[in-house]
Amino acid sequence: MSRPAVDELKHQIPLLGYLQAHAWRPARTLSRGRCMGLCPLHEDHKPSFLVDPLKNLFYCYGCGHGGDVIRFAELYHQVKFPQALALLRQWLGLPPLLQETTEFYRLQLHRHSEAIAYLYQRGIRSSEVIEHMRIGYAPGGCLRGWLTELGYSRLALREAGLVTAAGNDTYMHRVVFPLEGNLYGRSLSASAPPHRFLPGTKGGLYAWAQVRRHPEVILVEGLFDYAILWQAGFHNVTCSIGNQLNGHQYRQLCDSPRTVYLAFDADTNGSGQKAAQSLDCRLRKQGVNVRTVVLPEGHDPNSFFAQGGGARQFQALLEAAR
């Protein structure tokens, strides 16, 4: 990318807007429009991160990092300059494209009985949770035509990861969940890889803006775990989309006093509980009140409910957590 193109990209993406899109909030306002807040690049305990919206620059008095929006993307996503440019270009063009894609997949869900049957099999039977999570279905073979009619070029679809190099829909026969700047697709077929994301990061904790106000938060690994618990009335649940949290998700859990219940999978190989133990130690060091939920062996929250468990039994697991 040429220097003028780089400068234009920085002009198109205000640093403050990009920070706020990644859940950063100023703690206090200074003169000339500048503001201070906790640094999103390290474990900060007092506001040390200065943002100057007029100059489109940041500087942290704690870790010493500073620069423009491209430098922030390098540090935040832990990528090199070319990858940071690609992520920013993608982020700039994704919101309207992903919105159109999400709405298209939502329309397809109730047109394909196999998708509804799969959700039913996983215990997801409430129209409220389907609407809340904006769950859709990618049948494959028709998204490209729809988006092309709306005016999106094949190159834009390819760069977003929605279409393959051969021109085919990337998501085929998958239940789709929209995320913060990404899409997660769960395959209905055992012959295909079960999980698929668009290029880029998985973002922060799922639905964190709604969950963060609760004094007690339940953290689960998967979106189906989230769906089954939300359906059962546990609206203080969030999801890390895997048992390894990224830096952004970890900082979100530590952003204010709360109790965090770790309801990770009770895998037969122990990977879920090992990840929970590791996260438990890290969070306790930051002063977070942590409780580890012990599920029956071989179960995750989704299978616990799908195979006959109920809200009362899960509440008992929460109360027994330690």
C-alpha positions in Angstrom: 0.0 0.0 0.0 1.4 3.4 -1.0 2.1 6.2 1.6 -0.9 8.3 0.3 -3.1 5.2 0.7 -1.9 4.6 4.2 -2.5 8.3 5.1 -6.0 8.0 3.7 -6.7 4.9 5.7 -5.7 6.7 8.9 -7.9 9.6 7.9 -10.9 7.3 7.4 -10.5 5.6 10.8 -10.6 8.0 13.7 -8.5 6.5 16.5 -11.0 7.3 19.2 -13.8 5.6 17.2 -11.7 2.5 16.7 -10.8 2.4 20.4 -14.5 2.8 21.4 -15.5 0.0 19.0 -13.1 -2.2 20.9 -14.8 -1.3 24.2 -12.3 1.4 25.4 -13.9 4.1 27.4 -12.3 7.4 28.6 -12.2 7.9 32.4 -11.7 11.6 32.3 -11.6 14.5 29.8 -8.7 16.9 29.5 -8.2 20.2 27.7 -8.3 20.5 23.9 -10.5 17.4 23.6 -8.0 15.0 24.9 -9.0 12.1 27.2 -7.4 9.6 29.5 -8.4 6.0 30.3 -7.1 2.6 31.2 -4.6 1.3 28.7 -6.0 -1.5 26.6 -2.5 -2.8 25.8 -1.5 -3.9 29.3 -3.0 -4.6 32.7 -3.7 -1.1 33.8 -5.0 -0.1 37.2 -5.2 3.7 36.9 -5.8 5.8 33.8 -2.5 6.1 32.0 -3.7 6.0 28.3 -3.9 9.4 26.6 -5.8 9.9 23.4 -5.7 13.1 21.3 -8.6 12.9 18.8 -7.5 16.0 17.0 -4.0 14.6 16.2 -5.4 11.0 16.0 -2.6 9.8 18.3 -2.3 7.9 21.6 0.4 7.5 24.3 0.5 5.3 27.4 2.4 6.6 30.3 2.4 3.2 31.8 3.8 0.9 29.1 5.4 3.6 27.0 3.6 2.7 23.7 2.3 5.4 21.4 1.4 6.2 17.9 -1.5 6.3 15.4 -4.4 3.9 14.7 -2.2 1.6 12.7 0.4 1.3 15.5 -2.4 0.6 17.9 -3.8 -2.1 15.7 -0.3 -3.7 15.5 0.0 -3.7 19.3 -3.5 -4.6 20.2 -3.9 -7.5 17.7 -0.2 -8.5 18.0 0.4 -8.4 14.3 3.0 -6.7 12.0 2.4 -3.6 9.9 1.0 -5.3 6.7 -1.4 -7.4 8.8 -2.5 -4.4 10.8 -3.3 -2.6 7.5 -5.3 -5.5 6.3 -7.3 -5.7 9.6 -8.1 -2.0 9.5 -9.2 -2.1 5.9 -11.4 -5.1 6.7 -12.8 -3.4 9.8 -13.6 -0.3 7.8 -15.6 -2.1 5.2 -17.1 -5.0 7.2 -19.9 -3.4 9.3 -22.4 -2.8 6.5 -21.3 -5.9 4.6 -21.7 -8.1 7.7 -25.0 -6.6 8.5 -26.4 -7.5 5.1 -24.9 -11.0 5.4 -26.3 -11.5 8.8 -29.8 -10.4 7.7 -29.6 -12.7 4.7 -28.7 -15.7 6.8 -31.4 -14.9 9.3 -34.0 -15.1 6.5 -32.6 -18.5 5.4 -32.9 -20.1 8.9 -36.6 -20.7 8.8 -36.6 -21.7 5.2 -34.4 -24.8 5.9 -35.8 -27.5 8.1 -32.4 -29.1 8.6 -31.2 -25.9 10.4 -34.1 -25.8 12.7 -33.8 -29.5 13.4 -30.1 -29.0 14.3 -30.9 -26.2 16.7 -33.7 -28.4 18.3 -31.2 -31.2 18.7 -28.9 -28.8 20.5 -31.7 -27.8 22.8 -32.2 -24.4 21.2 -36.0 -24.2 20.9 -36.9 -20.6 21.9 -37.7 -18.0 19.3 -36.5 -15.4 21.8 -33.0 -16.7 22.0 -32.8 -17.0 18.2 -33.9 -13.4 17.9 -31.6 -12.2 20.7 -28.5 -13.9 19.1 -29.6 -13.1 15.5 -28.9 -16.8 14.6 -29.0 -17.6 10.9 -28.3 -20.3 8.4 -25.9 -20.5 5.5 -27.2 -23.0 3.0 -24.4 -22.1 0.5 -24.5 -21.2 -3.1 -26.7 -18.1 -2.8 -25.0 -15.4 -0.7 -22.7 -14.2 -3.4 -25.6 -13.5 -5.8 -27.6 -11.7 -3.2 -24.7 -9.4 -2.1 -23.7 -8.8 -5.8 -27.2 -7.5 -6.5 -26.8 -5.1 -3.5 -23.8 -3.7 -5.2 -20.9 -5.4 -3.5 -18.0 -6.4 -5.7 -16.6 -9.9 -5.8 -13.3 -8.5 -4.7 -15.0 -7.0 -1.5 -16.6 -10.4 -0.8 -13.3 -12.1 -1.3 -11.4 -9.8 1.0 -14.0 -10.1 3.7 -13.7 -13.9 3.5 -17.3 -14.5 2.5 -16.4 -15.9 -0.9 -13.6 -18.3 -1.8 -11.0 -17.7 -4.5 -13.1 -19.9 -6.8 -16.2 -17.7 -6.2 -18.1 -20.0 -4.0 -19.8 -19.1 -0.7 -17.3 -19.8 2.2 -20.1 -20.7 4.6 -22.1 -23.8 3.5 -24.5 -25.8 5.6 -23.7 -23.9 8.7 -25.7 -22.3 11.5 -24.3 -18.8 11.8 -23.8 -16.5 14.7 -22.8 -12.8 14.1 -20.0 -11.6 16.4 -18.2 -8.3 16.9 -16.7 -7.8 13.4 -16.8 -11.5 12.5 -19.1 -14.5 11.9 -19.0 -17.9 13.5 -20.4 -20.8 11.5 -21.1 -24.3 13.0 -21.2 -27.0 10.4 -24.2 -29.4 10.3 -22.1 -31.9 8.5 -19.7 -34.2 10.3 -17.5 -34.4 7.2 -16.6 -30.6 7.3 -14.5 -28.8 9.9 -17.0 -28.0 12.7 -15.9 -24.4 13.3 -15.4 -21.5 10.9 -14.7 -17.8 11.3 -14.0 -15.0 8.9 -10.4 -13.7 8.8 -9.6 -11.5 11.7 -10.0 -11.6 15.5 -12.9 -13.2 17.4 -13.4 -9.9 19.2 -14.3 -9.4 22.9 -16.6 -11.4 25.2 -20.0 -12.1 23.6 -22.7 -9.6 24.4 -20.5 -7.9 27.0 -22.2 -4.6 26.7 -25.4 -6.2 28.2 -23.6 -8.5 30.6 -21.0 -6.2 32.2 -23.5 -4.4 34.5 -24.2 -7.7 36.4 -22.3 -8.2 39.7 -22.1 -11.9 38.9 -21.2 -13.2 35.4 -21.1 -16.7 34.0 -18.4 -17.4 31.5 -18.8 -20.3 29.1 -16.7 -21.5 26.2 -19.2 -21.9 23.3 -22.0 -20.0 21.7 -24.4 -23.0 22.1 -23.5 -23.0 25.8 -24.4 -19.3 25.9 -27.7 -19.9 24.0 -28.9 -22.7 26.3 -28.2 -20.8 29.4 -29.7 -17.5 28.2 -32.8 -19.6 27.1 -33.0 -21.0 30.6 -33.1 -17.5 32.1 -29.4 -16.9 33.0 -29.0 -13.6 31.2 -25.8 -12.8 33.0 -23.9 -15.2 30.8 -21.1 -14.4 28.4 -18.9 -16.4 26.1 -15.2 -16.4 25.2 -15.6 -18.6 22.1 -13.0 -21.1 23.2 -11.3 -21.7 26.5 -8.3 -19.5 25.7 -9.2 -15.8 26.3 -7.5 -13.1 24.2 -6.0 -10.0 26.0 -9.1 -7.9 25.3 -11.5 -10.5 26.8 -9.3 -10.9 29.9 -9.2 -7.1 30.5 -13.0 -7.0 30.1 -13.4 -9.5 33.0 -11.1 -7.3 35.1 -12.7 -4.0 34.3 -14.7 -3.7 37.5 -15.5 -5.6 40.7 -17.6 -8.7 40.0 -17.8 -12.5 40.6 -17.0 -14.6 37.6 -18.3 -18.2 37.4 -16.2 -20.3 35.1 -18.5 -22.9 33.5 -16.0 -24.5 31.1 -16.5 -27.9 29.5 -15.8 -31.0 31.6 -13.9 -32.6 28.7 -12.8 -36.2 29.2 -9.2 -35.1 28.4 -9.5 -32.4 31.1 -8.6 -29.5 28.7 -11.6 -27.4 29.7 -11.0 -27.7 33.5 -7.2 -27.1 33.0 -8.0 -23.9 31.1 -10.5 -22.9 33.9 -7.8 -23.5 36.6 -5.3 -21.4 34.7 -7.8 -18.5 34.2 -8.9 -18.8 37.8 -5.3 -18.1 39.0 -4.8 -15.2 36.7 -8.1 -13.5 37.6 -7.6 -14.0 41.3 -4.2 -12.2 41.0 -6.2 -9.2 39.6 -8.5 -9.2 42.6 -11.5 -10.8 40.7 -13.7 -13.1 42.8 -13.8 -16.4 40.9 -15.8 -19.6 41.2 -15.3 -22.7 39.1 -18.4 -24.6 38.2 -18.0 -28.4 38.1 -20.2 -30.0 35.4 -20.7 -33.8 35.2 -17.8 -35.5 33.4 -18.1 -35.3 29.6 -20.6 -32.5 29.6 -20.6 -28.8 28.7 -23.5 -26.5 29.6 -25.2 -27.1 26.3 -25.2 -30.9 26.6 -26.1 -30.6 30.3 -29.4 -29.0 29.4 -30.0 -30.8 26.1 -29.8 -34.1 27.9 -32.3 -33.3 30.5 -30.8 -30.8 33.0 -32.8 -27.8 34.1 -32.3 -24.3 35.5 -32.7 -25.5 39.0 -30.0 -28.1 38.7 -27.6 -25.7 37.0 -28.3 -23.1 39.8 -27.3 -25.8 42.3 -24.0 -26.2 40.4 -23.4 -22.5 40.6 -24.1 -22.5 44.4 -21.7 -25.4 44.8 -18.9 -23.7 42.8 -15.8 -22.8 44.7 
